[in-house]
Amino acid sequence: MKKIIFPIITLLISMAACTDLDIEPKSSATSAVVFNDESSYTAFIAKVYAGLAVTGQLGPAGDADIKGIDEGFSNYLRQYWQIQELTTEEAVITWGDEGLDDLNAHTWTSANQFITATYYRIFFQVSMANEFLRETTENKLDERGVSDETRALIQEYRAEARFLRALSYWHGIDLFGSIPFYTEETEIGSDAPQQADRATVFNFLDEELQAIEEDMVAAGQNEYGRADRGALWMLQAKLYLNAEVYSGQQKYTEAITATNKIISSGAYALEESYGSNFLADNHNSGEIIFSIPFDGERTITWGGMTYLVHAPVGGDMDPATYGIDGGWAGLRTTKTFVNLFSDVTGSLDTRAMFYTEGQSLEIDDQFSFTDGYAIPKFKNVDAEGLVGSDLTHPDTDYPMFRLADAYLMYAEAVLRGGAGGDQSQALSYINELRDRSYTTAAGTVSADNLTLDFILDERARELYWEGHRRTDLIRFGEYTSMVWPWKKETKEGQASEEFRELLPIPSSELLANPNLEQNEGY
C-alpha cells in the first residue's frame, strides 16, 4: 500500500481533560456494538493516526472533531507547524487572521486562537489514544471473544497508540511546559486532571518508550505511515537531546545511543536528491522514518500539506509548476534565514529553495506577499514531474522524522559531550548531508568548522520548514534573544521576553480546569 488508509469511524471519545471546547463526533453506539466487528480495532487505531492529518469525519470539512474554530485552522499539523516556524526567523505570513501576526511578532496572549487550537488538538490525540488502550485490555478482549489473529494485531496497535500518545505529550511539554496529565488508567468521569510538571511527564515518556520498544514493529518493516522502532528511536533522541530543557538533566549519551540505533539499523538511507523528500511521491524516500501521510483523494484537509503546498505560492509564481490549482500567497521567509546560506564555503547550496523573481529580500510590509523570498519546498509533483492525484489536495506526505535529522542529532550530542560517539564520525555524517547538496566539493567542511554554532545553522539549512526550528533555538538559548525582521513589531526586530519560550495555557482551559496554573508571564 502506498499509504495507510484512514477508515471513517465514529467514536465516543471521552475527554479526560476538562474543557469548554465542543468535541465531536458523538455517537449513541456503545463499545459492545462497535467491537462486534473485529475490523473496528484497525479502524480505531487508524482514527488515532488520522488525528494528525485530518480534522473530522468528512474531508476536507463538514463534521469536525473540534468545534469553535475554523476547521482548517484546527488541523494538528498546520497548527504545530505554525507554532514551530512562524515564531522563528524561518517563516512569516501575509494573512491578517486574528492572532496569526502575534505568532510572528512574539506578542501572543492566552486568548490566541491558534495556540488554543494547538493545545486542544494535542489533548484530543492523547484522549483518543487513551480510549483505544481502555478498549483493548486483555479483559475486554476476553469478554468479546476476540480471535488470536486479531489479538496479535492489537498488541502492535497498542504499542503504536502508546507511541502516538507519547508523541503528543512530547509536543505538550515542548510547547506548554507543565500540562494536564492523564492516561488510560484515569477513570472516565473523574475530576479534571492535575497538572504535571515538565520533568514528571518527561520521565514518564522516557519509561514509556523503553517499555514499548520490543512491541513495536522492527525499523522499516511496518506498513507505510505507521510507526515502528525507527520512529520510536527518533522520538527518544528528540527527548534526550532536549532533556536539559525539559528536566534539567543532560542525556546526550542516551541521544547518541538512540541515533546509533537508527543509523545502524540499515532500514534507512539518504536520498540522492534532497528535494525528493518533499515531492508527491516522497513515500518512496528511503530517508523518511515517520511521516504524516496525505492523499489527494482519500486524506484531504484544508490544513496539513494542502496548507504547506498552497500557502507559499503567490506573486509571479506559476501554481501549475507546483502541481496545484492556485496559490494562497501567504508564507515567505526573512533575510535572517536567507543569510544562513552565506556560510563558511560561499558555495551554492541546492537546499536553498528560494523563489526570488518579483520578491524582495527585505520585508518592508509584512502583509505583502512579495516582501520576503518565497519557499516552495513542498510540491504536488513527483520526481518525474507528474502532478498528484488532485490539484487542490496534494499527495505529498509530511516528513516528521528524517534520517538526516538523526545524523545532525548524533553530531550535536557528540559535541555536547555525550559518551559513545566519535567526532570524526559526526563530521562524516555532516559532510554526507552537505556533499549531496552542494554543487562542488567546496561544500565539505573540516573538523575546525564543526562547532555547536555551525550545527545550529546546519540544522536550519537542512531541516527548515519541517517543524524543528523553535525547539532548536530554545535548546541553543537563542529563541528570545535572536533578532529577525518584525519580531516585536518592528522592521529591524527586537529581542522578546524569556517567558515566551513557553506558550500560555489557553484562558478557556484555565476557566474549565481549576487544577491548572498559568505559565509565568501570561
Steps between C-alpha positions, in 0.01 A plus 500: 500500500621849417352642817307396806133556417297667771157335525216714623387394844281690739621462856389619837820660626490567871720802560666478838611861467239742629434759231219712364593415142246294309650162410335318211386254377276339759314177444239291676685185398652314793830313502303173526346577161799662331742217576272218384692547176866429569605731216390785728832475685688583179256782428548635853881514486473650151286777649776572755752532218252703297480758777844625393385549142129577469252702698184292528276235352462659156775625276601772467235648732146464626504286814786627714657326800542840665244778485542869575768574238522490122545132418805555281659700781442210742727260311770346725786524252409848382496644850808313623690617191391861552612504863835346410567717193303828508647582841853484350696670222424215259145605409269800485143515375303763311152432633331713764295237685459599862795376703708378206731801485552467876693179432740686271530790741539307828202690644252213547270471802314217667196580281684433171276275290788318331671415827163387636442274199849351540435425867166329443629297206780364717261388772243369255774269373596397853137425580449289187812297576385452860158382384653249260710360783193475728309306235780252428587361842532124534178490704301679232644285224409191702147626557455554126659170400748671270687260272869421546581654161337831594662492846844483338420812296360675805827456688676690221223758497523552876872573474431745217223670701745548786756639255246744356401609850868552582544705183219735601615518861846596368340780302310594816803541725706657223241769433322550832733367772287375790184344360192297599607138526274195480518148359264213426507428872322830567137417576251647256283762665754562775621842605687717253863390466775641713785696345831314477828684467722456199749273672228263620353460152849471350584214736170330415577524129852367550369194684205456264709491184742251653207282606347476152818474292490123456127505421548739209549357151867489398647812342388547141269198509161647583231606255582841355368779719501289818762540770771241557814478713675752279233759582527409868878545498459839334255611768740376767784694338286816494415463868859427601651783294261745668507335844687786662221739394222263608640355820829667589681174421761450228434188295730545202645151545149357470442716191809347340375151584160569342643653182750215468209254505333688215810533287631149557162335439561510126131579450559852368727673248549858388329587175735595220297816443406717798186627329353153444406492870235767439323387183170324432674162489709551813348179640777337293773683692733269690585790727161566660465313829152619601258703294149637518350366176273703275317394189315724257201266487487330840674714764396857435486809717535879482792466739795265475674482165219683321608800706875441468491458121255782417589769755860567374382558139401848377630806321670409168506129585314262266285264712514232228875468559420373849211273399222715644201695372593827665724663758386643832772770515580461868830351615847646436828525688721774645842624391635371833431146385613563141835623633567162662586372154794740476699254710866407538542375144316767303403216266154449350283291727219336303292470817432874470165470322429872482271653240631853445347627174271788589581451870714734713743380763393781733160484668379859507137394520450168676149474352624519140579159351774638277693626804728211596619204295252220437592138578308242293674212679203264492350422158210295365708358216706183502862437402393458136315830500157336504227677695336337802153348493326828587594862428357630828598233752856372452631145514813629672565355847640694794848371602480525878822303557783461247833319512676831436372620837644191669841589351471856629384391846789253525751772414351747746488247783866414438600868508304546822707228668287189470686172547513228238534729202789598278580847363644366177180303444295810579699696240445222248122512551493878459700482181268233359218751530703783351654297218159416357390864514798695367588538136873464568727329751532837673196405707713258703595641838797426724511404866576862586160602360310247709380710793167524677428832326565333167266213592217740584538671163536170317180372662324805358645446153408130497170493692337838438119500477487149647386610846826499699623858519328633814613198705854530364531870581375442855750217554781729381381790716427729203123495458416821683834682467542447125367785285328476162273733298170594663566316823335717767327697221799698371655462154849441642365273772568488872570238764192363673433404861650176629161374619401455136702181486174350625154560359216597731239250615185619314282727710196283425679197648592686817133587549396139444765326711576660839794262548711687245739790556598739223858520377706793626462823305145438382 
